[in-house]
Amino acid sequence: MNWRSLKLVKSDPANTGSAIAATGGESPEAILRGSKAKDKRLGAWTATAICGNDITSSCLYVSSIAIVYAGILAPVALLLAAGVLYLYKKIYTEVVEALPLDGGVYNALLNSTRKFDASLASCLTMLSYLATAVISAKTAAEYLRGLFPVLPPMEVTTLILVAFAVLTIMGITESSKVALAIFLLHLGTLSFFVLWILVSVPLPHMWSLNWHQFGHLDNWAKSLFLGFSAAMLGVTGFESSANYVEHQKPGVFRLTLQNMWIAVTIFNPLIALLALGVLPIPEIVSHQGDLISVLGLKVGGHTLHTLIVWDAFLVLSGSVLTSYIGFGGLIHRMTLDQCFPQILLKKTRRNSYPVIVLSFLTLCISILYLTHGELLSLAGVYTISFLGVMTFFAIANILLRVNRRELKRTYNAGWITVVLGALATTAGIVGNLFIDFRFLEYFAIYFVPAVIGYLFMYFRIPILKMVLTMIDHALGRVSRWRLGVHEHIEAITNVRVVVFVGWGTLPRMFKAFDYINRNEDCRNILVCRLFTEDNPEDDLRLHRNIGIIRELFPHMTIEYMARKNAFSPETVEGLSRELEIPKNMMFMGSLTHTLDFSLQDLGGVRVIW
């Protein structure tokens, strides 16, 4: 396709709008070079390793925590948690394959409901990543102290956070290789640990002892519920893969979910079962923070203990990397959508975003020292945040079914699966609050400031206008301060967006402009019609409808452009480069199954009606 040969169909004959000249653009060769760069995206193993380090690191602590509350029923509680993960494997597959863009729950809600709702849900994701990074780094430092008692835990935690910040700035491809090495070592260590116990320990004796002494629970249903709620800590990290899906090759996302589910289903219940066969329950409870290393020391001596400690240190450090990459993918997407200052988009030659990474590092270190490394308060943020994120993902699935019925899907999870998943994670939140109600207090301490900070960004235009009024009263209308604020408002509202229209029916156009009016600060709209057959009546009808839209939204500058060309990823790519408008600032209706490409192929075009 030669972009210079595209011509503009005549614009509004009644002077109802201005036309946009079609000039510039890039050659097909340049576009092809850009698509070849996508070949560097992550494969199944590297993509799984990044999120897998987070979710499989739970094997180090979740089995003992489940035993604390469920006792002899802990393996059952952990299997129930794996069952919930199986439901969410389907829920995530449907949503993310329909909307395969970075951002996780933010992206899912952004394309199914209001931008404000999506951004509030994203605050949960941000808190989850912050808590994950700090908890993982601090726990890794504590494990390392088991071998080197002289090491100061706070300083070691800070060094871990800094080291993985540097690794993330080096680029996701390089960091994924480190993640893969850690992941394979961790799986190998866990497998070796399990086989060692199965071969060398007579398990039935302790199983029988634990069953006779602690198997008669006063209220087995309550114990199982609390054990299940605690066991939900073992699925943290499952939501991470959705935040860097654009870095994954086609079809890989579904494999990451499958691999994570298999690992959790095998290791978490099995380790609990083995622990009950090696140690009495009271001793397990007393070592809930380092159960696996204690088991290693008991059954394999110092050699196995040392191996487990080093493995724990590395895989928990790998969870820090997961947090950096997941947080970066989310903030990058939200910044492209004008939710955060554009300085965050400054990138290196390795396509990493150092301002985002360093901002995350600063937040992590500040939280670490504000809490003095107390894990209980961070656990409250951690638990409610990630379970809330998963619940919102199920809600996003429901909203997509209701509000975007025409959206092209490759998978359907089923209503029962979605509803059961939402109820299960909601029950997990309730159960964890029942375990320790202080979790809600700690969560609020961090969540409320995060929301307030976002509200300042979301309502920045009204706030800046209030500042403008205050300057007018205090300094007059010719102040340099007033000029600076006014220019800032103009820079935000003059951001140009594209709305793709097909038949251009008035109800659908009204939906699109109403969405932009309620969710976006930009007021400079280009209506773009792509067509394959020239029909003057369609063009006249569209001009008439645009005239009505201008009367309904008089504060918007609305322009019109028509091109005789099929709507396709190549066309969208060319228009984005030609008009210098990023694809995430291009809006459209739902993709239907009649089209032979996906939303990911369009590179971030937003679905708004």
N, C-alpha and C positions, 0 to 999 in steps of 0.2 A: 504494500500500500504506500502510495506517495502522498504524504500529508500536504504537500504544497499544492496538490491538484484538487483538494477539497474546496468546494465553493459554497458560499453562503447563499441560501435561498432568500429571495427578497424579503425584507422586513416589513413591519406594519405599514400598510398603505395609508392608514388613517392617522399616522403619527402617534400611535398609542405606545410606542417604545422605540428604543434605539437598537440598531443592529451592531453585531460584533464582527469585525473583519477577521477572516481566517488567514493568518500568516504565520510563518515560522514553523516549528516542529522539528522532530528528529526522524531520521531515516529508519527503515525496518531493520537495518543492520545494527543500529544502536540499541533498538528495543530488544533484538535477539541477544545482544551481548548482556543486556540486563537480565534476561530470562535465564541465560546460562549461569549467571552468578547464583541463581537459586539452587543450582546443583550442589552447592556447598552446604545446603541445609542438613539438619541432623537426621541420621538414620535411627533405626529402632533401638539399637543398643545405647547409643550416646544420649538420645532423647530420654530413654528410660532411666539411665544412670542419674541424670540431673534431678529428676523428681524421686527416683527410687532411693537415693541416699537418704532423703528426708523420711519417707514412709517406712523404710526398713530399719532405720535407726531406732524406731519405736520398739523393736524387738528387745532392745537393751533394758527397757523399763516397764513396758506395758503389761507383760505377763505377771510380774510381781504385784503391780497395782491392782490388776483384776483379781488376784488371789486375796489381796487385803479385804476386798468388799464381797467377793463371791465365794471365797474359800475353795472347797473341793469342786465347785461348779465353774471355776474360772475358765477351763477350756471351752465349756459350752458358751459362756459369755463372749469369749473371743471369737468363736465361730459365728455367733449372732452378729457381731460387729463386721465380720467378713461378709456375712449375708447382706448387710446394709450396703457395704461397698460394692457388692455385685449389682444391687439395684442402681446405685449411682454410676456404675460403669455404663449402664444403658442410658441413664439420664444425660450424662456428659457426652456420650457418643452422639446422641440425637442433636443436642444443642450445638456442640462445637463443630460437628461436620456440616451442619446447616449454616453456621456463622463462623467459619474457620479463620478468625482473626485474634490477635493478641488482646489480652484484657480480661479473660476469664468471665466472672460473673458480671463485671461492668459492661463488657461487650454484649453479653447475652441480654441484659436488661436494657441497654441502650437501644438495641434494635427491636425491642418488644414493648417498651413503655417510655416514660419520661426520662430525660437526661438527668434530672434532679434525683430521681429514685435510684438510677444506676450509679450515680456518684456517691450517694450515701452508702449503698452496698459496697462500693469499692473501698470505703473507709475501713470496713471490716477486714477486707483482704490486706490492706496496708498494715493494719495492726497485727494481723496474723503473721505476716512476714517479719515484722519487727520483733515480735515476741519469739518467733521461731529462731531467728538469727541469734538473739541474745541468749536464749535458753540453751541452744545447741552449743554455742561457743563456750558458755560458762560451764556446762556439763562436761564438754570435752576437756576443758582445763582441769576440772576436778578429777576426771579419770587419770589424766597425766600426772597429777599429784600423787596418785597411788604408787607410781614408780619413782617419782622425783619429788619428795615431800617439801623440798626447799623452794619450789617454784611458787611465786605469788599468784593466786588465781585471777585476781582482777587484771593484772598486767598481762598475763598469758591470754586471757579472754580478749583483751584489746588487740593484742598482736594477731590473734586468729582473725578477728574482724578486719583488720588492716590488710592482712595477707590476702584474704579472699576478695577484698575490694580491688587490690592491684591485679589479681588474676582475672576478675570480671572486666576490668578496663582493657585487658589484653585482647578480649574478644570471646564470644560465646563458643566458637569452634575450638579454640585453645583450651578454654576452661572445661569444655565437655570431655576432653581427653583425660584431664585430671579426674573429673567426676567418674568417668568410666573405670579408670584404674582403681579408685576407691571402692566403687560399687562391686566390681568383680572380687576384690580382696575380701570385702564384707560378706558376700554370699559364700565364698570359699571358706571363710572362718566359721560362719554359722553352720555350714554343712559339716565341717570337720568336728566342731563342737558337739553337734547332735549325734553324729556317728560314734564319737568317742564314748559318750554316755551310754548309748544303746549297746555298745560292745562290752564296756568295762563295768557297768553298774547293775546289780540285781534290783531292778525297779519294783517288781511286784510287792516286795516286803514293805517298803515305805508307802506305796499306794494304799496297801491294806491298813497300815497304821494310821495314816491320815484319814482314811474313810471311817474307821471305827471311832477315832477320837474327835474328828471335826466334821464328819459327814452328816450328822443329824442337826440340820439348821432349824432354828425356831421359826423362821419365816423365809422359806427358800425362794418364794417369788420376789420378795423385797431384795434379798441378797443377789439374785440373778439380775434384777433390774439395775441395781447399783453397780454390779460388776460389769454389766453391758455398757452403762454410761461411762465408767472409767475406761473400759476397753476401746471406746471410740477415740481415745487419744492415739490408738494404734493406726488410725487411718489418716493422720495428718500428713500432708504432702500430696494427697491424691488430687487436690484441686490445682496443684502447681503447673501441671503439664498444659492446661488450658491457657496459661498466661504467656507461653512462648510457642504457641502452635504454628505461627507463621515461620518459625525457624526450623520446622520439621518438614520432612519430605511427605508427599501425599500418601495417606494411608497409615502413617506412623503413629498419629495420635491415638488411634484405636488400640494399637499394639502396646503403647505405654500404659494405658489403663489395664489391659489384660495382664501384662507382666507384673504390675504393681499388685493387682488383686491376687494373682497366684502366689507371690512372695508372702503377702500378709496372711493368706489363708493357710499356707503350709507352716510357716515358722512361728507365728504368734501362739496358736493353740498348742502346737507341738512342744514349744519351750515351756509353756505352763505345765503341760502334762509331765514333761521330764523333771521339772523342778519339784513337782509333787511326789515324784518317785525317788528323789535324792535327799530332800530336806523336809523336816516337819514344818507345818504351816507357820507356827510362831517364829521360827528362824527365817523363813522366807519373808515374813512381814518385817522383821527387823533389818533386812537387807534389801528393801524394795528399791533403793537407789542404785545399787550395783550388783543385782542378783546374779547376772551371768558371769561376772568376774569372780564372785564368791563360789559359784558352782564350778568354774574352771579351776580354781585353786584347790577345791575339795577333791575333784575327780581326776585332775591332770597335773597337779603340782604347780610350781612356779613357771614352768615353761608354757603351759596352756594359759595360765593366768596372765602372763606377760603378753602373749599373742592377742588375747581378748582385749586387754587394756589398750594396746596400740590400735587394734581394729576399731574399738569404741571411739578413741580420739579422732581417728581419720574419718569415720563415717559421720560422726556428729559434726565435724568440720565441713564435710561435704554437704550437710544440711544448710550450713551457712551459705554455701555457694548457691543452693537452690533458692534461698530467700533473695539473694542479690538478683538472680536472673528473673525470678518471678516478679519481684517488685519493679525491676527495670522495665519489663515488658508491659506491665500495667501502667506505670507512670508515663512511659513513652506514648502509649495509645491515648491516654487522657490528655496529654499535652498537645498532641496533634488535634484533638477535639476542642482545643482552646480552654481546657479546664485549669491549666497551670501556665506559669510564665514560659514563654518560648525559648528562653535561655537554656532550659533543660534539654533542648533538642540538639545542642552543640555536640558533634560527634568526632571521633578520631578516625584515622585512616583504616582502623580495624573494625569500623562500624559499631563501636561501643559508645556509650553516652556517659562520659566521666562526671558531668555535673549531677546526673541522677545517682550514680554510684556513690559519689562523695557525700551527697545529701543523705543517702540511706546510711552510710557509715557514721556520719555525724549524729543522726537520730539514734542509732544503735548504741553508740558510746555514751550519749547523754542519758539514755534510759538505763543503761548498765550502772552508771554512777549515781543516778538519782535514786535507784532502788537498792543501791549497795549490793547488787548481785543477788537479792532475795528472790528465789525462784517461785515462791508461792504467789506473790503478786503478779508476776509475769505469766504464771500458769493460768491465772484467772482470765487474763487477756487472751492467751493462747487458746484455751478451751472454747470459750464463747465465740471468739472471732471465727475460728475455722469451721465450727459446726454451724454458725450463722451463715457463713459463705456457702456451705453445701446446701443448706435449706433454701437460701435465695436462688441457688442454681435450679433447684426443683421448681420453685415458683416461676423462674424465668422460662422453664420448659412449658409450664401451664400457660403463661402469657403468650408465648410464641404460638401455641396451639389455638388460642382464642383470637389474638390480634394479627397473626401472620399465617393464616391457614394456607395461603397460596405459596408460602416459602418452600423452595426446593429442598427436599430432605433425602438423605441416603439411608436413614435408619429411623425406626419408630419404636420408642421405648414402651408405649402402652400406658393407658391412664392408671391402671392399678399399680404398676411399677413406680410411676412418678408420685402418686399420692402416698404410697407406703414409704417411699424414700423420704419425703418431706416430713411425715409423721415420725419416722424413726430418728432423724437427726434432731427434730424438735424435742422428742423424748430424751435424747442424749443431753441436750442443754438443760432440761428440767432436772434430770438425774444428777448432773454435775453441780447444779445449784443446791440440790438436796444434800449432796456430799459436803459442800462447803459454800454457804451462802455468801461468804466474803468474796468469792469469785466475781459476783455481780458488782460489788463495790470497786474492786480493782479494775474491772473492765471499764466501768464508767469513768474512772479517773483518767484513762487514756482515750476512751472513745469520744467523750464530750469535747475535749479540746480539738481532736481531729475533725469532728463535725463542724465546730465553730470556725476553724481555720478554712475548711472548704467553703462554708457559707459566705465568708468574706470574698472568696474568688467567684463563687456562683453569682452573687449579687453585687459584683464589682461596679457595674454600670450605674445602678441606683446610688451606690455609695459614693462613686466619683461625682455624680451629679449633685449629691448633697454637699460634698466638699466644694464643688464649684459655686453653689449658692452661698456657702459660708465665706468663701473668698470674695464674692461680689459684695457682701455686706461689710466685710472687714477692710478690704483693700481696694475695692472698686473693680470695674470691668476692664481695665487696661493693665492689670497686674501681670508680671512675668509668670507668677505662679498659676494664674488663671489660664494663661496661654498653654502652659505645660500640661495641665490637667485636661484641657479641652483637646489638645492634640492626642493625648493618650486615649480619650474616649473615641475620637475619630479613628484612630488606628485599629481599635477593636471592632467598632461597628462597620467599618468599611471593608473588612475581610470579605472577599468574594466567594460565593458558593454557587454550585451548579445544581439545578433540579432537572433530572431527566423525566420527560413526559412521553407517553406513548400516544394514545388517542387524545389525551389532553381534556378529558371530561371534567366538568366543573366541580363535581363533588370530590374527586380524587385530588384535583389541584388545590382545592380549599383545605383538604386534610394535610397536604404537604406544607402549605404556607402557614397554616395554623400551628403545625408542629414546630416549624422554624421560629415563628413568633414567640412561642412559649418556652422553647428550649435553647435557642441560640441567641447570641448577642449581635451577630452579623445582620446587616440590613441591606446588603448589596447582592441581589439575586439574579442569576442568569438562568433563564428557562431554556433548556436545550431539547429539541425534538429531532430524533433520528428516524429516518424512514427509508424504505426501499422502493416504494411506488409513489410517484408524485400525484397528489390529489389536492387541487386548489381549495376544494370545500373544507378539507381537514384543516388546512392552514388558516383559512378565514375563521373557522369555528374556534381555533386555538387563539387567534388574535382577539376575538370577541371575549373569550373566557379570561384572557390575561387582562383585558380592560376592566372586567368585573373584579378580578383579584386586586388590581391597583386601587379601586375604590374601597375595597374592604380592608386593605392594608396600605393606607396612604403614606405611612412613614417609611415604607420600603422602596428602594430603587430597583425596579424590575426591568430587565432586558430580555430580549428573545433572540434565539439563534436556531436555525434549522439546517440540517445536513442530510444529504441523500447518501445514507450509509447505514449498514446494519449495526445494531447495538451488540457489541462484542468486547472482550477484554482488550483487543488491539485498538479498537476505536476509543475506548475509555482512556487507555494509556496515552494515545496520541493527543487527545484533547487535554489531558492533564498536563502534558509537557508543553503543548502549544499555548494554553491559557495560563500556565504557571499556577494552577490550582491543585493542591494535593487531593488525592482520591478520597480521603476520608472526609473532605468537605464537598463531596458530590453525593447527592441524595437521590433515591429511587424507590420504586415500589418493590414488592417481593418478587424474587426470581421464581419462575414456574418450572415445572418438570419438562416443558416443551423445549427449554434451552439446553444446549449441550455443554455448558460450562457452569462452574460454581461461583459462589460469592468470593471465595479466596482468589479465583482467577482475576476478579475485578480489582483486587489489591486494596480493599478497604472501603469501597463505596458503601454508604450507609443506607440501610432499609428503614424508612420512616412511615410508610403506609402500606 
